[in-house]
Amino acid sequence: MVTGVVAAVALTAGTSATLQGSAAAQETQAVQYVALGDSVAAGIGAGSPTANSVDGCWADKAHTVRVTNSNLAYPKRVASALGAQLDFKAFCGANTRTTRTQQTQTLSRNTDLVTVQVGANDFGYADVLSYCYLWNPPRTGECNRRINQITSNFTSVLPGRLDSLYRTIKRKAPNAKIVVVGYPQIVKASSTWICGADGALPTSTHQALNRAGNALNSVLAARAAAHGFKFVDPRASFKGHEVCGDPPWVNGVTLPLVESFHPNATGQEALGWLVWQYVKP
């Protein structure tokens, strides 16, 4: 478990010798690594470069240019640690369908490693978050109802969509190690009025969001196991480091809005450390 910022930062310092050795060992035949997923996998919110967008997950109002992936995203860190050749397919706004149809084309029998982190966007989670922190209160009841509906969809609809995606990944990359990455909880169990970075969401909304996050991770873990994939659960490591945590590994409400409620640079480093435990030689 990552227990603090020092432990998270230690991914670079504490494993440097191992990483250099791994890179040297792979010099003649680099690990072929494909990273699939949504804005969390893309590192949106971690900076380097900053996501230049105030319009969802697009850099322009015409929706022709996507927000740029971060150089600090965990797939970049994992690839560097492995000395791998990274095919960074994740992009902001992806759901299970767009991941399956737009991100899996380069998977092949030569692919050695796949990480996939997707599912949160399938039922408008980002839109509901925007509604909640822009209008909550006084619209707490409607906000919570919308979150609860997404929770229900995670449980009843998402499993089939994940099965379709995971079958596609396995069919296209039959020799790869496949790792499904879960999501950290983004808010504490109760509201933190003294902080305010959580958008002044009341405790009932914090609880609804955490129920949704738990449902999503439970489904991801179950479907990963059913397909024989590994599952990385970041919730325990991020406990105490949610929005308004000490220190926070997740952004609160920020500009550009697309970076809100996403892991910051330290959060991405923590995710990299957790994924590394499953993929290191």
MIBA-135892 format. One record per residue (C-alpha): x, y, z. Coordinates in pm, whole numbers, m for minus. Layout:
% MIBA-135892
<site><east>X</east><north>Y</north><up>Z</up></site>
...
END
This chain:
% MIBA-135892
<site><east>0</east><north>0</north><up>0</up></site>
<site><east>119</east><north>352</north><up>m73</up></site>
<site><east>92</east><north>527</north><up>261</up></site>
<site><east>202</east><north>882</north><up>183</up></site>
<site><east>363</east><north>1118</north><up>m59</up></site>
<site><east>711</east><north>996</north><up>31</up></site>
<site><east>612</east><north>639</north><up>m51</up></site>
<site><east>459</east><north>747</north><up>m381</up></site>
<site><east>761</east><north>948</north><up>m482</up></site>
<site><east>976</east><north>647</north><up>m401</up></site>
<site><east>860</east><north>483</north><up>m726</up></site>
<site><east>1134</east><north>680</north><up>m895</up></site>
<site><east>1402</east><north>689</north><up>m626</up></site>
<site><east>1352</east><north>352</north><up>m463</up></site>
<site><east>1340</east><north>148</north><up>m780</up></site>
<site><east>1592</east><north>337</north><up>m992</up></site>
<site><east>1847</east><north>57</north><up>m996</up></site>
<site><east>1580</east><north>m200</north><up>m1082</up></site>
<site><east>1439</east><north>21</north><up>m1354</up></site>
<site><east>1779</east><north>85</north><up>m1510</up></site>
<site><east>1851</east><north>m287</north><up>m1503</up></site>
<site><east>1514</east><north>m364</north><up>m1655</up></site>
<site><east>1571</east><north>m112</north><up>m1932</up></site>
<site><east>1912</east><north>m257</north><up>m2009</up></site>
<site><east>1776</east><north>m611</north><up>m2014</up></site>
<site><east>1504</east><north>m507</north><up>m2259</up></site>
<site><east>1740</east><north>m309</north><up>m2481</up></site>
<site><east>1752</east><north>m565</north><up>m2760</up></site>
<site><east>1383</east><north>m653</north><up>m2748</up></site>
<site><east>1173</east><north>m391</north><up>m2573</up></site>
<site><east>844</east><north>m488</north><up>m2409</up></site>
<site><east>556</east><north>m392</north><up>m2638</up></site>
<site><east>312</east><north>m208</north><up>m2411</up></site>
<site><east>m28</east><north>m72</north><up>m2514</up></site>
<site><east>m212</east><north>157</north><up>m2269</up></site>
<site><east>m589</east><north>180</north><up>m2317</up></site>
<site><east>m845</east><north>386</north><up>m2132</up></site>
<site><east>m999</east><north>719</north><up>m2045</up></site>
<site><east>m887</east><north>1052</north><up>m1898</up></site>
<site><east>m743</east><north>897</north><up>m1581</up></site>
<site><east>m524</east><north>664</north><up>m1787</up></site>
<site><east>m436</east><north>962</north><up>m2010</up></site>
<site><east>m315</east><north>1158</north><up>m1708</up></site>
<site><east>m555</east><north>1449</north><up>m1746</up></site>
<site><east>m513</east><north>1660</north><up>m1432</up></site>
<site><east>m147</east><north>1572</north><up>m1378</up></site>
<site><east>m5</east><north>1853</north><up>m1591</up></site>
<site><east>293</east><north>1831</north><up>m1827</up></site>
<site><east>132</east><north>1948</north><up>m2045</up></site>
<site><east>m169</east><north>2105</north><up>m1878</up></site>
<site><east>m497</east><north>2000</north><up>m2038</up></site>
<site><east>m584</east><north>2313</north><up>m2235</up></site>
<site><east>m959</east><north>2274</north><up>m2235</up></site>
<site><east>m1271</east><north>2422</north><up>m2084</up></site>
<site><east>m1501</east><north>2219</north><up>m2308</up></site>
<site><east>m1523</east><north>1863</north><up>m2181</up></site>
<site><east>m1241</east><north>1645</north><up>m2310</up></site>
<site><east>m1175</east><north>1837</north><up>m2628</up></site>
<site><east>m924</east><north>2114</north><up>m2685</up></site>
<site><east>m1153</east><north>2301</north><up>m2923</up></site>
<site><east>m1524</east><north>2376</north><up>m2948</up></site>
<site><east>m1550</east><north>2202</north><up>m3283</up></site>
<site><east>m1450</east><north>1874</north><up>m3115</up></site>
<site><east>m1170</east><north>1800</north><up>m3359</up></site>
<site><east>m867</east><north>1802</north><up>m3127</up></site>
<site><east>m853</east><north>1599</north><up>m2806</up></site>
<site><east>m692</east><north>1716</north><up>m2486</up></site>
<site><east>m327</east><north>1613</north><up>m2489</up></site>
<site><east>m223</east><north>1317</north><up>m2274</up></site>
<site><east>11</east><north>1399</north><up>m1987</up></site>
<site><east>377</east><north>1306</north><up>m1984</up></site>
<site><east>325</east><north>1234</north><up>m1612</up></site>
<site><east>52</east><north>975</north><up>m1666</up></site>
<site><east>110</east><north>635</north><up>m1506</up></site>
<site><east>146</east><north>451</north><up>m1842</up></site>
<site><east>443</east><north>676</north><up>m1920</up></site>
<site><east>597</east><north>595</north><up>m1581</up></site>
<site><east>538</east><north>222</north><up>m1616</up></site>
<site><east>679</east><north>217</north><up>m1970</up></site>
<site><east>990</east><north>399</north><up>m1853</up></site>
<site><east>1032</east><north>158</north><up>m1563</up></site>
<site><east>1008</east><north>m142</north><up>m1796</up></site>
<site><east>1215</east><north>8</north><up>m2075</up></site>
<site><east>907</east><north>m63</north><up>m2285</up></site>
<site><east>789</east><north>64</north><up>m2620</up></site>
<site><east>465</east><north>244</north><up>m2528</up></site>
<site><east>169</east><north>273</north><up>m2763</up></site>
<site><east>m32</east><north>530</north><up>m2562</up></site>
<site><east>m387</east><north>487</north><up>m2691</up></site>
<site><east>m584</east><north>619</north><up>m2392</up></site>
<site><east>m769</east><north>946</north><up>m2446</up></site>
<site><east>m990</east><north>1180</north><up>m2251</up></site>
<site><east>m1360</east><north>1095</north><up>m2274</up></site>
<site><east>m1319</east><north>731</north><up>m2376</up></site>
<site><east>m1579</east><north>475</north><up>m2276</up></site>
<site><east>m1589</east><north>100</north><up>m2326</up></site>
<site><east>m1719</east><north>132</north><up>m2684</up></site>
<site><east>m1465</east><north>389</north><up>m2804</up></site>
<site><east>m1187</east><north>199</north><up>m2630</up></site>
<site><east>m1291</east><north>m120</north><up>m2810</up></site>
<site><east>m1342</east><north>38</north><up>m3152</up></site>
<site><east>m1075</east><north>311</north><up>m3159</up></site>
<site><east>m796</east><north>206</north><up>m2925</up></site>
<site><east>m744</east><north>m166</north><up>m2985</up></site>
<site><east>m643</east><north>m156</north><up>m3353</up></site>
<site><east>m270</east><north>m187</north><up>m3288</up></site>
<site><east>m298</east><north>m485</north><up>m3051</up></site>
<site><east>m136</east><north>m796</north><up>m3194</up></site>
<site><east>29</east><north>m1124</north><up>m3110</up></site>
<site><east>345</east><north>m921</north><up>m3050</up></site>
<site><east>186</east><north>m715</north><up>m2773</up></site>
<site><east>343</east><north>m807</north><up>m2439</up></site>
<site><east>148</east><north>m588</north><up>m2196</up></site>
<site><east>m189</east><north>m414</north><up>m2196</up></site>
<site><east>m327</east><north>m188</north><up>m1925</up></site>
<site><east>m689</east><north>m83</north><up>m1952</up></site>
<site><east>m877</east><north>164</north><up>m1733</up></site>
<site><east>m1223</east><north>245</north><up>m1860</up></site>
<site><east>m1586</east><north>229</north><up>m1755</up></site>
<site><east>m1639</east><north>550</north><up>m1559</up></site>
<site><east>m1758</east><north>742</north><up>m1866</up></site>
<site><east>m2014</east><north>496</north><up>m1995</up></site>
<site><east>m2314</east><north>657</north><up>m1827</up></site>
<site><east>m2234</east><north>1028</north><up>m1814</up></site>
<site><east>m2042</east><north>1031</north><up>m1486</up></site>
<site><east>m1846</east><north>1347</north><up>m1576</up></site>
<site><east>m2164</east><north>1532</north><up>m1673</up></site>
<site><east>m2327</east><north>1439</north><up>m1344</up></site>
<site><east>m2022</east><north>1557</north><up>m1151</up></site>
<site><east>m2039</east><north>1891</north><up>m1334</up></site>
<site><east>m2409</east><north>1921</north><up>m1254</up></site>
<site><east>m2348</east><north>1841</north><up>m891</up></site>
<site><east>m2065</east><north>2079</north><up>m815</up></site>
<site><east>m2218</east><north>2363</north><up>m1015</up></site>
<site><east>m2567</east><north>2328</north><up>m866</up></site>
<site><east>m2531</east><north>2138</north><up>m538</up></site>
<site><east>m2673</east><north>2266</north><up>m311</up></site>
<site><east>m2961</east><north>2345</north><up>m364</up></site>
<site><east>m3015</east><north>2054</north><up>m607</up></site>
<site><east>m2879</east><north>1783</north><up>m381</up></site>
<site><east>m3174</east><north>1548</north><up>m427</up></site>
<site><east>m3153</east><north>1545</north><up>m807</up></site>
<site><east>m2774</east><north>1524</north><up>m798</up></site>
<site><east>m2785</east><north>1217</north><up>m575</up></site>
<site><east>m3060</east><north>1059</north><up>m783</up></site>
<site><east>m2846</east><north>1089</north><up>m1095</up></site>
<site><east>m2544</east><north>940</north><up>m920</up></site>
<site><east>m2755</east><north>653</north><up>m789</up></site>
<site><east>m2881</east><north>580</north><up>m1142</up></site>
<site><east>m2522</east><north>559</north><up>m1266</up></site>
<site><east>m2444</east><north>324</north><up>m978</up></site>
<site><east>m2730</east><north>101</north><up>m1091</up></site>
<site><east>m2600</east><north>107</north><up>m1449</up></site>
<site><east>m2251</east><north>15</north><up>m1332</up></site>
<site><east>m2397</east><north>m295</north><up>m1170</up></site>
<site><east>m2647</east><north>m400</north><up>m1435</up></site>
<site><east>m2522</east><north>m277</north><up>m1774</up></site>
<site><east>m2147</east><north>m229</north><up>m1751</up></site>
<site><east>m2052</east><north>m598</north><up>m1704</up></site>
<site><east>m2168</east><north>m688</north><up>m2054</up></site>
<site><east>m1984</east><north>m394</north><up>m2208</up></site>
<site><east>m1665</east><north>m486</north><up>m2026</up></site>
<site><east>m1697</east><north>m848</north><up>m2140</up></site>
<site><east>m1716</east><north>m733</north><up>m2502</up></site>
<site><east>m1410</east><north>m510</north><up>m2460</up></site>
<site><east>m1206</east><north>m768</north><up>m2270</up></site>
<site><east>m1282</east><north>m1040</north><up>m2527</up></site>
<site><east>m1162</east><north>m807</north><up>m2801</up></site>
<site><east>m839</east><north>m730</north><up>m2616</up></site>
<site><east>m770</east><north>m1097</north><up>m2549</up></site>
<site><east>m847</east><north>m1197</north><up>m2908</up></site>
<site><east>m621</east><north>m930</north><up>m3056</up></site>
<site><east>m339</east><north>m967</north><up>m2802</up></site>
<site><east>m346</east><north>m1337</north><up>m2706</up></site>
<site><east>9</east><north>m1340</north><up>m2570</up></site>
<site><east>m13</east><north>m1026</north><up>m2358</up></site>
<site><east>m34</east><north>m980</north><up>m1984</up></site>
<site><east>m353</east><north>m780</north><up>m1937</up></site>
<site><east>m398</east><north>m558</north><up>m1632</up></site>
<site><east>m725</east><north>m382</north><up>m1550</up></site>
<site><east>m676</east><north>m66</north><up>m1346</up></site>
<site><east>m949</east><north>50</north><up>m1107</up></site>
<site><east>m1033</east><north>400</north><up>m989</up></site>
<site><east>m947</east><north>578</north><up>m664</up></site>
<site><east>m1224</east><north>727</north><up>m455</up></site>
<site><east>m1232</east><north>1097</north><up>m538</up></site>
<site><east>m1395</east><north>1238</north><up>m223</up></site>
<site><east>m1383</east><north>1169</north><up>148</up></site>
<site><east>m1663</east><north>991</north><up>332</up></site>
<site><east>m1806</east><north>1323</north><up>452</up></site>
<site><east>m1800</east><north>1685</north><up>340</up></site>
<site><east>m1509</east><north>1909</north><up>429</up></site>
<site><east>m1649</east><north>2260</north><up>439</up></site>
<site><east>m1321</east><north>2408</north><up>560</up></site>
<site><east>m1157</east><north>2300</north><up>234</up></site>
<site><east>m1418</east><north>2372</north><up>m33</up></site>
<site><east>m1218</east><north>2214</north><up>m315</up></site>
<site><east>m1482</east><north>1942</north><up>m338</up></site>
<site><east>m1730</east><north>2199</north><up>m465</up></site>
<site><east>m1905</east><north>2221</north><up>m127</up></site>
<site><east>m2076</east><north>1889</north><up>m194</up></site>
<site><east>m2276</east><north>1774</north><up>109</up></site>
<site><east>m2206</east><north>1450</north><up>291</up></site>
<site><east>m2496</east><north>1271</north><up>122</up></site>
<site><east>m2338</east><north>1339</north><up>m218</up></site>
<site><east>m1997</east><north>1225</north><up>m93</up></site>
<site><east>m2159</east><north>900</north><up>14</up></site>
<site><east>m2340</east><north>861</north><up>m319</up></site>
<site><east>m2017</east><north>918</north><up>m512</up></site>
<site><east>m1831</east><north>665</north><up>m301</up></site>
<site><east>m2106</east><north>405</north><up>m350</up></site>
<site><east>m2075</east><north>462</north><up>m724</up></site>
<site><east>m1698</east><north>425</north><up>m709</up></site>
<site><east>m1725</east><north>105</north><up>m507</up></site>
<site><east>m1979</east><north>m40</north><up>m750</up></site>
<site><east>m1760</east><north>47</north><up>m1048</up></site>
<site><east>m1450</east><north>m110</north><up>m895</up></site>
<site><east>m1640</east><north>m421</north><up>m789</up></site>
<site><east>m1762</east><north>m476</north><up>m1144</up></site>
<site><east>m1416</east><north>m411</north><up>m1290</up></site>
<site><east>m1259</east><north>m658</north><up>m1045</up></site>
<site><east>m1520</east><north>m926</north><up>m1112</up></site>
<site><east>m1503</east><north>m905</north><up>m1490</up></site>
<site><east>m1122</east><north>m890</north><up>m1486</up></site>
<site><east>m1113</east><north>m1210</north><up>m1280</up></site>
<site><east>m1364</east><north>m1378</north><up>m1511</up></site>
<site><east>m1132</east><north>m1315</north><up>m1807</up></site>
<site><east>m816</east><north>m1414</north><up>m1622</up></site>
<site><east>m681</east><north>m1058</north><up>m1601</up></site>
<site><east>m508</east><north>m890</north><up>m1306</up></site>
<site><east>m691</east><north>m609</north><up>m1126</up></site>
<site><east>m524</east><north>m309</north><up>m961</up></site>
<site><east>m741</east><north>m154</north><up>m687</up></site>
<site><east>m610</east><north>190</north><up>m584</up></site>
<site><east>m873</east><north>272</north><up>m322</up></site>
<site><east>m680</east><north>170</north><up>m11</up></site>
<site><east>m366</east><north>354</north><up>m119</up></site>
<site><east>m560</east><north>673</north><up>m195</up></site>
<site><east>m750</east><north>671</north><up>137</up></site>
<site><east>m680</east><north>1001</north><up>308</up></site>
<site><east>m556</east><north>1150</north><up>m19</up></site>
<site><east>m889</east><north>1224</north><up>m185</up></site>
<site><east>m993</east><north>1580</north><up>m269</up></site>
<site><east>m913</east><north>1785</north><up>44</up></site>
<site><east>m689</east><north>1504</north><up>171</up></site>
<site><east>m356</east><north>1555</north><up>346</up></site>
<site><east>m204</east><north>1589</north><up>95</up></site>
<site><east>m454</east><north>1545</north><up>m187</up></site>
<site><east>m363</east><north>1312</north><up>m472</up></site>
<site><east>m685</east><north>1409</north><up>m653</up></site>
<site><east>m770</east><north>1755</north><up>m788</up></site>
<site><east>m1071</east><north>1935</north><up>m655</up></site>
<site><east>m1279</east><north>2173</north><up>m865</up></site>
<site><east>m1027</east><north>2351</north><up>m1085</up></site>
<site><east>m982</east><north>2527</north><up>m1416</up></site>
<site><east>m984</east><north>2395</north><up>m1676</up></site>
<site><east>m1284</east><north>2200</north><up>m1549</up></site>
<site><east>m1176</east><north>1887</north><up>m1736</up></site>
<site><east>m897</east><north>1841</north><up>m1477</up></site>
<site><east>m1139</east><north>1844</north><up>m1182</up></site>
<site><east>m1169</east><north>1525</north><up>m973</up></site>
<site><east>m877</east><north>1360</north><up>m1155</up></site>
<site><east>m552</east><north>1238</north><up>m999</up></site>
<site><east>m283</east><north>1503</north><up>m984</up></site>
<site><east>84</east><north>1436</north><up>m1058</up></site>
<site><east>138</east><north>1266</north><up>m721</up></site>
<site><east>m176</east><north>1060</north><up>m773</up></site>
<site><east>m50</east><north>946</north><up>m1112</up></site>
<site><east>282</east><north>853</north><up>m953</up></site>
<site><east>95</east><north>647</north><up>m694</up></site>
<site><east>m102</east><north>474</north><up>m970</up></site>
<site><east>224</east><north>401</north><up>m1148</up></site>
<site><east>370</east><north>245</north><up>m836</up></site>
<site><east>61</east><north>27</north><up>m790</up></site>
<site><east>57</east><north>m91</north><up>m1152</up></site>
<site><east>432</east><north>m157</north><up>m1133</up></site>
<site><east>368</east><north>m418</north><up>m863</up></site>
<site><east>173</east><north>m623</north><up>m1119</up></site>
<site><east>399</east><north>m581</north><up>m1422</up></site>
<site><east>756</east><north>m567</north><up>m1290</up></site>
<site><east>988</east><north>m850</north><up>m1400</up></site>
END
